[in-house]
Amino acid sequence: MTAPVTIAARNVVKAFGAGASAVRALDDVSVDIRQGEFFTLLGPSGCGKTTLLRLIAGFEMPTEGQILLDGTDISTLPPNKRPVNTVFQSYALFPHLTVAQNIGFGLQMQGRPAAEVKATTERMLALVKLEALASRKTSQLSGGQQQRVALARALAPKPKVLLLDEPLSALDLKLRKEMQIELKRLQLETGITFVFVTHDQEEALTMSDRIGVMSHGKLQQVGTPRDIYVTPVNRFVASFIGETNFLPGTTVAGGVKLGCGAVVDTKTARNGTVTVAIRPEQVRIVAATEAGAIPATVTNLVYFGTDTHYHLSLSDGAEVVARQQSGAGEDMLQPGTAVALRFAPGAAQVLED
């Protein structure tokens, strides 16, 4: 059963400026964000994802369209009238207050009873595993600990929606990966709807229930991480999520004929010149003598530890990247080696530009 919709954007436009010089940061965006899901807005800088987050938070008002919360239009409500909290990239903690005081601050400003503030603060400290640091000043904490305090403070009033504006960007790689797991754990334990903004595809893929990919103020595709990765709707989504080989070709009976003369078995309703997309892990390197395989030459290799990326040149000069899992004791193919390749069955897709 599909969960009910908590946040909905309906034909939202946000323009900055006026007249011919106005810039549309959001251009007719509509999306449903369900109750209790981890929803990520993903895209490059300037795509509109943070603007949409700010509209949900109430920091900006839409030029056109509506923002709905549980079916009620909240487009003109100020931020303090919305059951929504935001965790910012900078965390915005009070350095002169302790961890516990930071977490309880919002509750005190709401006039909650002291006993409730104390009990909720203790519960939040346990949730983010910072009980031992309750009396420490936030200026004495590491980046990861500060982020947990910011999360606990935002979660303490039990908002219906928690908005997260690239909260992991200031952390180092190892800590960022750890906090990805922590964020997902917190979302599952609290059951609160999380709306997460990032330009990092790995963050989106590892944490999200669904992803909305944005570009130039428009939603390009909304779906599960697997949907977005396996069946991207256009070239932009395929190139932004993971790595992809793009090969030009011409439609023929039975598939698409590449520039090197090989015919790729893929279905398309389009005719004429098209672009075929194939993920590197779907490219198989085989012996140069294997019948029916596509001849290629190794031009470069990049070793990542867990796997190796081989850059291969086809006879027409087109480049294909093949990702192969690294094996203990295996010799790596060197530049100049003649090989051949095959594409995994069903892996090739014809995409819209």
Buried (B, 14 or more C-beta within 10 A) or exposed (E): EEEEBBBBBBEBBBBEEEEEEEEBBBBBBEBBBBBBBBBBBBBEEBBBBBBBBBBBBBBBEBBBBBBBBEEEEBBEBEEEEBEBBBBEBEBEBBEEBBBBBBBBBBBEEEEBEEEEBBEBBBEBBEBBEBEEBBEBBBEEBEBBBBBBBBBBBBBBBEBBBBBBBBBBEBBEEEBBBEBBEBBBEBBEEBEBBBBBBBBBBEBBBBBBBBBBBBBBBBBBBBBEBEBBBBEBBBBBBBBBBBEBBBBEBEBEEEBBBBBBEBBBEBEBEEEEEBBBBBBBBBBBBBEBEBEEBBBBBBEEBEEEEEBBBBBBBBBEEBBBBBBBEEEEEEEEBEEEBEBBBBBEEEBBBBBEE
